[in-house]
Amino acid sequence: MDIFSVFTLCGGLAFFLFGMNTMSKSLEKMAGGKLERTLKRMTSNPMKSLLLGAGITIAIQSSSAMTVMLVGLVNSGVMELGQTIGVIMGSNIGTTLTAWILALSGIESENVWVNLLKPENFSPVIALVGILMIMTSKKQKRRDIGRILMGFSILMYGMELMKAAVSPLADSPEFASILTAFQNPLLGVLVGAVFTGVIQSSAASVGILQALAMTGSISYGMAIPIIMGQNIGTCVTAILSSIGVSRNAKRVAAVHISFNIIGTVICLVLFYGAGSFLPFTFMNDPANAMSVALCHTIFNVLTTAMLLPFSKQLEKLACVLVKTETKSEQFAFLDPLLLRTPGAAINECITMVGKMSEVAHKNFLLSIEQLETYSTEREAVILENEDKLDTYEDRLGDYLVQISRHGLSGDNSRQVSRMLHCIGDFERIGDHALNIQESAQELHDKQLMFSDSAKQELEVLMQALSGILDRAFDAFAANDPEAAARVEPLEETIDRLIEEIRLRHIERLQSGVCTIQLGFILNDLLTNFERASDHCSNIAVCVIETNRRDIDAHVYLHNIKQDSNFVQDLQVDMNRYTLPNP
C-alpha cells in the first residue's frame, strides 16, 4: 500500500461522508416537521419510543441527526428527558441498516440478478436517475428525492474507493503485524471509539471496517471490540450539539453516552468472561462485510434489550452526571425549600421576572442604538444579555411549573399564569433584539447606509417602538390593566407605520434610490420591529386578562377597535408618530 492508496482511502472516506450527509439532510428536509410531531405524539411508553427511534433513524439514515434533533426538542421544552431514552436506544438499532446495505458489496455470484443486488452495480443507474431529477424537476420534493439518490450513489462510490485502497493490505506482512495489536479487546474498543469520534459517523467507521474485512485480514476477535468502541465514538456528535443548551438537553447527551458505555462494558465482561470458559473457536476466523454487519446489529439489539427496562435509572444517572447549578450560581428563588410556602416562592419569582423584563427592555433599546452608531462594546453587552434572558426563561419556567403543582389560591394561580405567559414574550423580544443587532452589524461590516428618507422613517418608527416598550413593560411591572389598555393603539400605529415604510421602500427601489441588498436588511428590521411590537401587545393583554377575569384575550382584541377610547388613543398616537413627507 503506497502513498497514493492512502490518498484514495482519504478520498473514499470524504465521498462516503459527503454522500451520507447529503442523503441524511435531504431525507430530513422531505420529512419537514413530521418527525418532530411524531416524536411528540408517540413517546408515551419505552417500547413505542424504541420502535419510533429505530424507524426514524432508518428513514433519515443517521443516528447522530436523531440525537441532535432530540437535544433540540428537549432544549425547546417540547419533549421531556424521559421521553428521549427509548428513542435513543431505537436509533442505535436503526443505524445498523447502513452496514447491511454496505454488506451487499461482498456478494459473490455468477447470477445476473444476484449481482444486481450489489450496490456498486446498481448505484450508477441510481446516480443517473438522481441527477436527472435534480436538473429537470420543477417540484422541490422531486429534487430532494434526486439528492437522496445522488447521496446514496456517492456514498457507495466512496465505499468502493475505500475497498480498493485497502485491498493491497491483504498481502502486506507489515499490516498483518500491526493487526496483532488489535487482539487486545480494550485497545480495539479505544481505536473504534477514537476513530468514530474523529469522523463523527458510526456508519462511515463501520464501512471502513467492512472494507478492511473484505481483505480477509480482520478476524472476529479484532472486529467485535472495534464495533463496540464505534458506538461510544458516535456520542461525540451528541456532546457537541449539547454545548450551550439547557441542562435537560445536556442530559440527553449524557443518556446517550451512558447507554453506550454501560452497554459496551457489560457486553465486554459477558462476552470475554464466557470466552474464558467456552471455546469461541470462531474468534480467529476472518470476518467479512456481512458478519461485521451482523455483529453490529447483535451488539446494538443486545444492549438495548438489557438496558431498556432500566430507562428510569439511566435518566437518574444523567441527572447525577449533569447536576443543577451550584448555590453560588442559582437565583435565590430556586431554593426548593421555598416551595413549601408557595406565596413566598411566587414573590421571589415576581422579583426575578421583573429583572428579566428590565434586561429584555434594555437589550432592545441597545439594539436600536446599534443602528444609529455601531459599537463593539455595546454588541458584547447585547450578547451577554441574550444569554441572561435564555437562562431566566429556563430557570423561571422550571420553577413556576413546580410552583403550579402545589395548591394555589385563585390570585396566586393567576400570577403564575401571567408570569409563565410573559417570560416567553420577554425572551422573544430579546431574540428580536439580537436579530436587529445582527442587521446593524451587517450594515457596519459592509459599510452600507440607508438613504436619508429611510433613515428619517426608521427614526420615527424606533421612537414608536421605544414608546410601546415603555408602556408594555411599565404596565407589567405595575400590573396595571388601564396602562396596558394604551398599548394596543400604539401597536396598531406601529403596524400602519411599517406598512407605509414598506410601500415607500418599493417606490425607492423602483426609482433606483435604494438597492436590493439594503432592501433585504430593511425588510428584516421591519419584520423584527413588527414582531417585537406584537409581543408587547401580548404582554399588555396578559395583564388585562389576569386582572379582568371575565375578559377573553381573543374577544378583547377583536372588539377593542370598536371602543371609543381605542379610537381616540389611536388618533393621538398617529399624530405623535408621523412619517416625514416622501
C-alpha distance (Angstrom), angle and dihedral (degrees) to the residues before:
residue distance angle dihedral
M1 . . .
D2 3.83 . .
I3 3.80 133.0 .
F4 3.79 91.6 -86.8
S5 3.79 90.5 57.7
V6 3.80 88.0 55.0
F7 3.81 89.2 51.6
T8 3.80 89.5 49.8
L9 3.81 90.8 49.4
C10 3.82 91.3 51.5
G11 3.80 91.2 46.6
G12 3.79 91.1 48.8
L13 3.80 90.3 51.3
A14 3.81 90.0 49.5
F15 3.82 91.5 51.3
F16 3.79 90.5 46.4
L17 3.81 93.8 51.4
F18 3.80 92.9 43.6
G19 3.81 92.0 49.7
M20 3.80 91.8 47.3
N21 3.81 91.5 48.6
T22 3.84 93.2 47.0
M23 3.78 93.1 48.1
S24 3.81 93.7 45.4
K25 3.82 95.0 47.2
S26 3.80 92.6 48.0
L27 3.80 92.2 48.8
E28 3.81 90.6 50.4
K29 3.80 90.9 47.8
M30 3.80 92.0 51.6
A31 3.78 91.0 50.1
G32 3.82 90.3 52.8
G33 3.80 112.3 176.6
K34 3.80 93.1 -20.8
L35 3.81 92.8 94.8
E36 3.81 93.2 54.9
R37 3.80 93.0 44.7
T38 3.79 91.0 48.7
L39 3.79 91.4 48.6
K40 3.80 91.7 52.4
R41 3.79 93.0 46.9
M42 3.80 102.2 42.6
T43 3.80 107.1 42.9
S44 3.78 97.7 89.4
N45 3.82 94.8 119.6
P46 3.83 135.9 18.0
M47 3.80 96.0 -108.9
K48 3.82 93.0 52.6
S49 3.79 89.4 46.3
L50 3.80 90.6 50.2
L51 3.81 94.1 51.9
L52 3.79 91.4 43.0
G53 3.81 92.6 51.1
A54 3.80 91.4 49.6
G55 3.81 92.4 46.4
I56 3.81 96.1 48.5
T57 3.82 92.6 44.9
I58 3.80 90.1 51.3
A59 3.82 87.9 49.6
I60 3.83 96.6 49.5
Q61 3.83 95.7 29.3
S62 3.80 95.0 -137.0
S63 3.79 129.6 95.3
S64 3.81 88.5 -174.3
A65 3.82 91.0 58.4
M66 3.79 89.0 48.1
T67 3.81 92.1 53.6
V68 3.82 92.9 45.7
M69 3.81 88.5 51.9
L70 3.81 90.8 51.8
V71 3.81 91.7 49.8
G72 3.80 89.3 52.8
L73 3.81 94.4 47.6
V74 3.81 92.6 49.2
N75 3.80 91.5 45.4
S76 3.81 90.3 53.7
G77 3.81 91.6 48.8
V78 3.81 94.1 -115.7
M79 3.82 93.8 118.7
E80 3.78 135.0 29.8
L81 3.80 122.0 -126.3
G82 3.80 92.7 -113.9
Q83 3.81 91.3 57.5
T84 3.80 92.5 59.5
I85 3.82 99.7 55.7
G86 3.80 97.3 78.1
V87 3.80 90.3 42.8
I88 3.83 91.1 54.1
M89 3.81 91.1 50.7
G90 3.79 91.1 48.0
S91 3.80 91.8 49.8
N92 3.82 89.5 57.9
I93 3.80 88.9 57.5
G94 3.81 93.9 43.0
T95 3.80 93.2 54.1
T96 3.83 91.1 62.4
L97 3.81 90.0 75.6
T98 3.81 90.6 78.8
A99 3.81 90.4 59.2
W100 3.80 90.9 52.6
I101 3.81 91.7 51.0
L102 3.82 90.1 49.8
A103 3.82 89.8 47.4
L104 3.79 89.4 64.3
S105 3.81 86.4 74.3
G106 3.79 88.5 73.0
I107 3.81 94.7 61.1
E108 3.80 112.1 121.9
S109 3.82 119.2 -167.6
E110 3.78 141.8 129.9
N111 3.81 90.3 -137.4
V112 3.82 112.4 106.9
W113 3.80 94.0 -145.8
V114 3.79 92.9 49.5
N115 3.81 90.2 49.2
L116 3.78 89.2 53.1
L117 3.81 87.1 66.6
K118 3.81 89.5 66.0
P119 3.84 108.0 99.0
E120 3.81 93.4 -140.5
N121 3.81 88.3 60.9
F122 3.80 99.2 49.1
S123 3.82 100.6 28.5
P124 3.86 94.1 80.1
V125 3.80 88.9 58.6
I126 3.81 89.9 47.4
A127 3.82 89.2 50.2
L128 3.80 90.9 52.8
V129 3.81 92.2 49.2
G130 3.80 90.2 46.5
I131 3.80 96.4 51.4
L132 3.82 91.2 46.0
M133 3.82 90.0 53.2
I134 3.82 91.2 49.1
M135 3.80 93.7 48.2
T136 3.81 101.0 39.8
S137 3.82 107.3 29.0
K138 3.78 118.8 95.8
K139 3.80 94.0 -168.3
Q140 3.79 115.8 87.1
K141 3.81 92.1 -142.0
R142 3.80 92.6 59.3
R143 3.79 91.4 46.9
D144 3.80 88.6 52.7
I145 3.80 89.7 51.9
G146 3.80 87.7 50.6
R147 3.81 90.4 53.3
I148 3.80 90.1 50.0
L149 3.81 90.0 54.0
M150 3.81 91.7 45.6
G151 3.80 91.1 48.1
F152 3.80 90.9 52.4
S153 3.81 92.0 48.5
I154 3.82 93.1 48.6
L155 3.82 89.1 47.8
M156 3.82 91.1 53.6
Y157 3.81 91.9 45.2
G158 3.80 88.6 53.6
M159 3.80 89.3 50.7
E160 3.81 90.5 52.4
L161 3.81 91.2 49.8
M162 3.81 91.2 51.1
K163 3.81 90.9 47.5
A164 3.80 91.6 50.5
A165 3.82 91.9 46.2
V166 3.81 95.2 53.8
S167 3.82 97.7 38.9
P168 3.87 93.1 91.3
L169 3.82 88.1 59.9
A170 3.80 90.0 74.8
D171 3.81 89.8 75.9
S172 3.81 97.0 37.5
P173 3.84 114.8 108.8
E174 3.82 90.1 -166.9
F175 3.80 90.7 58.3
A176 3.80 90.6 47.2
S177 3.80 90.5 53.8
I178 3.83 91.0 50.1
L179 3.79 90.8 51.4
T180 3.79 91.9 58.2
A181 3.82 87.4 73.0
F182 3.80 88.7 63.2
Q183 3.79 90.6 66.1
N184 3.81 84.2 87.4
P185 3.85 103.8 87.3
L186 3.82 94.4 -153.3
L187 3.79 90.8 55.3
G188 3.80 89.6 48.2
V189 3.81 91.3 52.9
L190 3.80 90.7 48.2
V191 3.81 93.9 49.4
G192 3.80 92.2 47.1
A193 3.82 91.9 49.1
V194 3.82 96.2 46.0
F195 3.80 95.9 45.0
T196 3.81 93.6 46.8
G197 3.80 90.3 45.7
V198 3.80 91.3 53.5
I199 3.81 96.2 50.4
Q200 3.85 92.6 33.0
S201 3.79 94.3 -140.5
S202 3.79 125.2 100.5
A203 3.82 88.8 -171.2
A204 3.81 91.5 58.8
S205 3.79 91.4 44.3
V206 3.80 91.9 51.5
G207 3.82 89.0 45.3
I208 3.81 91.7 56.5
L209 3.81 89.9 47.5
Q210 3.80 89.1 51.6
A211 3.81 90.5 49.3
L212 3.80 89.9 52.6
A213 3.81 90.2 46.1
M214 3.81 89.7 57.5
T215 3.83 88.2 64.6
G216 3.80 89.1 62.6
S217 3.82 91.6 -123.4
I218 3.81 98.3 108.6
S219 3.79 118.5 82.0
Y220 3.79 126.6 -161.9
G221 3.82 88.4 -108.1
M222 3.81 89.3 60.7
A223 3.82 98.5 38.5
I224 3.81 100.0 49.5
P225 3.85 99.1 60.3
I226 3.82 91.1 41.1
I227 3.82 89.4 54.7
M228 3.81 89.5 50.6
G229 3.79 90.6 51.3
Q230 3.80 92.3 48.9
N231 3.80 89.6 63.5
I232 3.80 89.8 56.5
G233 3.81 93.4 47.0
T234 3.80 93.3 54.0
C235 3.83 88.5 66.0
V236 3.82 89.8 75.9
T237 3.81 90.5 84.1
A238 3.80 91.0 54.2
I239 3.80 90.5 49.6
L240 3.81 92.3 51.3
S241 3.81 92.3 47.3
S242 3.82 90.9 52.6
I243 3.81 94.1 60.4
G244 3.79 110.8 114.8
V245 3.81 97.0 7.1
S246 3.79 132.4 113.5
R247 3.79 120.3 -72.2
N248 3.81 90.9 -108.3
A249 3.79 90.0 56.1
K250 3.82 89.7 48.8
R251 3.79 87.1 54.9
V252 3.81 89.8 60.9
A253 3.81 88.0 62.8
A254 3.81 89.3 44.7
V255 3.83 90.5 54.1
H256 3.81 90.5 49.9
I257 3.81 92.8 50.2
S258 3.82 94.3 43.1
F259 3.79 92.6 48.8
N260 3.82 94.0 51.5
I261 3.81 96.2 42.0
I262 3.82 94.5 46.1
G263 3.81 91.0 45.3
T264 3.81 91.2 50.0
V265 3.80 93.7 48.3
I266 3.82 93.0 48.2
C267 3.80 93.0 47.2
L268 3.82 92.2 47.1
V269 3.80 92.0 50.8
L270 3.82 94.4 44.5
F271 3.81 96.2 42.2
Y272 3.79 98.9 44.7
G273 3.80 91.9 35.2
A274 3.78 89.6 56.4
G275 3.82 89.5 43.7
S276 3.80 90.4 62.1
F277 3.82 89.3 61.3
L278 3.79 102.3 30.2
P279 3.81 123.6 52.3
F280 3.83 105.6 -118.1
T281 3.78 93.9 -167.8
F282 3.79 93.0 171.6
M283 3.81 92.1 67.7
N284 3.81 92.0 88.7
D285 3.79 94.1 44.1
P286 3.82 116.8 105.6
A287 3.80 114.3 -100.6
N288 3.78 122.2 -139.0
A289 3.81 132.6 -156.7
M290 3.79 92.4 -90.3
S291 3.81 94.1 50.8
V292 3.83 91.0 48.5
A293 3.82 88.7 55.0
L294 3.81 90.0 47.2
C295 3.83 93.1 50.3
H296 3.81 89.9 47.1
T297 3.81 91.5 52.7
I298 3.83 95.6 43.6
F299 3.81 91.5 50.5
N300 3.82 94.2 50.4
V301 3.80 94.6 43.8
L302 3.81 91.6 46.9
T303 3.82 95.3 49.4
T304 3.81 90.4 47.2
A305 3.81 92.3 49.7
M306 3.81 90.5 50.1
L307 3.81 98.2 46.0
L308 3.82 104.0 32.7
P309 3.85 91.8 84.6
F310 3.82 88.0 54.5
S311 3.81 97.1 56.0
K312 3.81 92.4 123.4
Q313 3.79 91.3 51.9
L314 3.82 90.6 50.8
E315 3.80 89.0 51.9
K316 3.82 90.9 51.4
L317 3.80 90.6 47.7
A318 3.81 90.4 52.7
C319 3.81 89.6 51.5
V320 3.81 89.4 51.8
L321 3.82 92.6 48.0
V322 3.82 93.4 46.8
K323 3.76 102.0 40.8
T324 3.76 127.6 -168.1
E325 3.76 116.7 -98.8
T326 3.79 119.0 -72.4
K327 3.79 120.8 -105.2
S328 3.78 91.5 -99.6
E329 3.80 90.6 55.7
Q330 3.79 97.7 42.8
F331 3.74 127.2 94.1
A332 3.80 109.9 -115.5
F333 3.79 95.1 -115.5
L334 3.81 91.8 59.9
D335 3.77 91.8 77.9
P336 3.85 104.0 121.0
L337 3.81 90.4 -145.1
L338 3.81 88.9 71.9
L339 3.79 89.3 63.9
R340 3.80 87.9 75.5
T341 3.80 86.4 68.6
P342 3.82 104.4 39.4
G343 3.81 92.8 -176.0
A344 3.80 91.6 62.1
A345 3.80 91.5 44.0
I346 3.81 90.7 51.8
N347 3.80 91.7 50.9
E348 3.81 90.1 52.7
C349 3.80 89.1 49.8
I350 3.82 91.9 50.2
T351 3.81 88.9 54.8
M352 3.78 92.9 48.7
V353 3.82 94.1 44.8
G354 3.80 87.1 52.7
K355 3.81 89.3 54.8
M356 3.80 90.0 47.7
S357 3.81 90.5 53.0
E358 3.81 90.1 50.8
V359 3.80 91.2 52.9
A360 3.83 91.9 48.4
H361 3.83 91.5 47.2
K362 3.79 92.5 48.0
N363 3.80 93.7 45.9
F364 3.79 93.9 53.3
L365 3.79 92.3 49.6
L366 3.83 89.8 48.5
S367 3.79 90.9 52.1
I368 3.82 89.8 52.6
E369 3.81 89.5 51.7
Q370 3.83 88.4 54.2
L371 3.80 88.7 64.5
E372 3.79 90.9 56.4
T373 3.83 100.3 40.9
Y374 3.80 118.3 2.3
S375 3.81 117.8 -138.1
T376 3.82 129.3 179.4
E377 3.81 89.6 -153.1
R378 3.80 90.0 55.4
E379 3.81 89.3 47.2
A380 3.82 90.1 56.5
V381 3.81 90.6 51.5
I382 3.83 91.4 49.9
L383 3.81 92.2 51.2
E384 3.80 91.8 46.9
N385 3.82 91.3 49.6
E386 3.81 90.8 49.3
D387 3.82 89.4 56.8
K388 3.81 88.9 49.2
L389 3.81 91.7 52.2
D390 3.81 91.4 51.5
T391 3.80 89.8 50.5
Y392 3.81 92.3 47.3
E393 3.79 91.8 51.6
D394 3.81 93.5 47.4
R395 3.80 96.5 47.8
L396 3.78 97.4 37.1
G397 3.80 92.6 47.0
D398 3.81 92.8 51.8
Y399 3.78 93.1 45.9
L400 3.80 96.5 45.6
V401 3.81 90.1 51.2
Q402 3.82 88.9 52.8
I403 3.81 90.3 49.7
S404 3.81 92.2 49.7
R405 3.83 89.7 59.0
H406 3.80 89.8 65.7
G407 3.77 123.5 79.9
L408 3.82 104.9 -85.8
S409 3.77 132.6 -176.6
G410 3.80 119.3 -117.7
D411 3.81 92.9 -100.3
N412 3.81 93.5 47.2
S413 3.78 91.2 47.6
R414 3.81 90.6 53.1
Q415 3.81 90.6 48.4
V416 3.81 91.2 52.8
S417 3.80 90.7 46.7
R418 3.82 91.5 49.9
M419 3.81 92.1 51.1
L420 3.81 94.5 45.7
H421 3.79 90.0 53.1
C422 3.79 96.3 44.4
I423 3.82 100.8 45.7
G424 3.81 87.5 64.3
D425 3.80 90.7 53.0
F426 3.81 91.7 47.4
E427 3.78 90.9 51.3
R428 3.81 92.5 48.2
I429 3.82 91.2 49.6
G430 3.81 85.8 54.6
D431 3.81 89.8 51.5
H432 3.80 90.7 52.7
A433 3.80 89.4 49.0
L434 3.80 88.2 55.1
N435 3.81 90.5 49.9
I436 3.82 90.5 51.6
Q437 3.81 89.3 49.3
E438 3.82 89.1 53.9
S439 3.81 91.0 50.8
A440 3.80 90.2 49.2
Q441 3.81 89.5 49.7
E442 3.80 90.6 51.7
L443 3.80 90.6 51.7
H444 3.80 90.0 48.6
D445 3.82 97.3 44.8
K446 3.81 94.3 46.1
Q447 3.81 92.5 40.2
L448 3.79 92.1 -126.3
M449 3.81 124.5 159.7
F450 3.79 132.4 -166.8
S451 3.77 119.0 -126.4
D452 3.81 117.5 -94.4
S453 3.81 90.4 -105.6
A454 3.81 92.4 52.5
K455 3.82 90.8 47.2
Q456 3.81 92.2 53.3
E457 3.81 91.8 47.5
L458 3.82 92.4 48.7
E459 3.80 90.1 48.6
V460 3.82 90.8 57.7
L461 3.80 91.0 45.6
M462 3.80 92.9 49.4
Q463 3.81 90.3 51.0
A464 3.80 88.6 53.9
L465 3.81 90.5 48.3
S466 3.78 91.2 50.8
G467 3.80 87.9 51.2
I468 3.81 95.4 51.0
L469 3.80 91.3 47.0
D470 3.81 90.1 53.2
R471 3.80 92.3 48.2
A472 3.81 96.3 46.1
F473 3.79 97.1 43.6
D474 3.81 93.8 43.2
A475 3.81 90.6 49.7
F476 3.81 90.0 50.2
A477 3.81 93.5 47.7
A478 3.82 91.7 49.6
N479 3.84 93.1 36.5
D480 3.82 84.6 -133.6
P481 3.85 114.9 161.2
E482 3.81 93.1 -170.2
A483 3.80 91.7 56.0
A484 3.81 89.1 44.5
A485 3.82 90.5 55.1
R486 3.83 89.1 64.5
V487 3.82 91.6 61.2
E488 3.81 97.5 72.4
P489 3.84 96.3 59.9
L490 3.79 90.2 52.9
E491 3.82 90.5 46.8
E492 3.81 88.7 55.4
T493 3.81 89.5 47.8
I494 3.81 90.8 53.3
D495 3.81 91.5 49.4
R496 3.81 90.2 53.8
L497 3.80 92.2 46.1
I498 3.81 91.3 51.8
E499 3.80 91.8 48.4
E500 3.80 91.3 51.0
I501 3.84 92.5 46.7
R502 3.80 90.3 52.2
L503 3.81 90.9 52.0
R504 3.80 91.6 48.9
H505 3.80 90.6 48.2
I506 3.81 90.6 55.5
E507 3.80 89.5 52.4
R508 3.82 91.4 50.4
L509 3.79 89.7 47.4
Q510 3.80 91.5 53.0
S511 3.79 92.0 48.3
G512 3.83 92.5 48.8
V513 3.82 95.6 -115.8
C514 3.83 91.7 117.5
T515 3.83 130.6 41.5
I516 3.80 129.6 -132.3
Q517 3.82 90.6 -117.0
L518 3.81 92.4 55.7
G519 3.78 88.3 43.8
F520 3.80 91.9 60.1
I521 3.80 91.4 50.5
L522 3.81 92.0 46.8
N523 3.80 91.3 49.9
D524 3.83 90.9 51.2
L525 3.80 90.5 50.1
L526 3.80 93.4 49.0
T527 3.81 91.2 48.6
N528 3.81 91.8 52.1
F529 3.81 91.8 45.2
E530 3.80 90.9 51.0
R531 3.80 94.2 48.1
A532 3.79 93.3 46.4
S533 3.82 87.6 52.7
D534 3.82 89.2 50.9
H535 3.82 90.4 53.5
C536 3.81 89.6 51.6
S537 3.80 87.1 54.2
N538 3.83 89.8 50.5
I539 3.80 90.7 52.7
A540 3.81 92.3 49.6
V541 3.82 93.3 47.3
C542 3.80 89.9 49.1
V543 3.82 90.3 54.7
I544 3.82 90.8 49.1
E545 3.79 93.7 45.4
T546 3.81 92.0 49.4
N547 3.81 93.6 52.1
R548 3.80 98.7 38.2
R549 3.77 105.3 50.4
D550 3.80 94.7 -173.3
I551 3.83 93.4 61.1
D552 3.79 123.6 94.4
A553 3.81 114.4 -155.2
H554 3.81 95.8 -133.2
V555 3.79 93.3 46.4
Y556 3.80 90.6 46.5
L557 3.82 93.7 52.6
H558 3.79 91.0 45.2
N559 3.81 95.4 51.0
I560 3.79 102.4 34.4
K561 3.81 95.3 82.8
Q562 3.77 88.9 64.8
D563 3.80 91.5 54.8
S564 3.82 115.3 107.0
N565 3.82 92.5 -139.1
F566 3.81 90.2 54.3
V567 3.82 91.9 50.6
Q568 3.80 91.2 48.5
D569 3.83 94.0 47.5
L570 3.82 90.6 45.5
Q571 3.80 90.9 55.1
V572 3.80 91.1 49.6
D573 3.81 91.5 50.5
M574 3.80 93.4 45.2
N575 3.81 89.6 53.4
R576 3.80 92.1 46.8
Y577 3.81 95.5 49.5
T578 3.80 105.9 42.6
L579 3.78 123.3 157.6
P580 3.82 116.5 -124.8
N581 3.78 117.4 -106.2
P582 3.82 111.4 -84.5
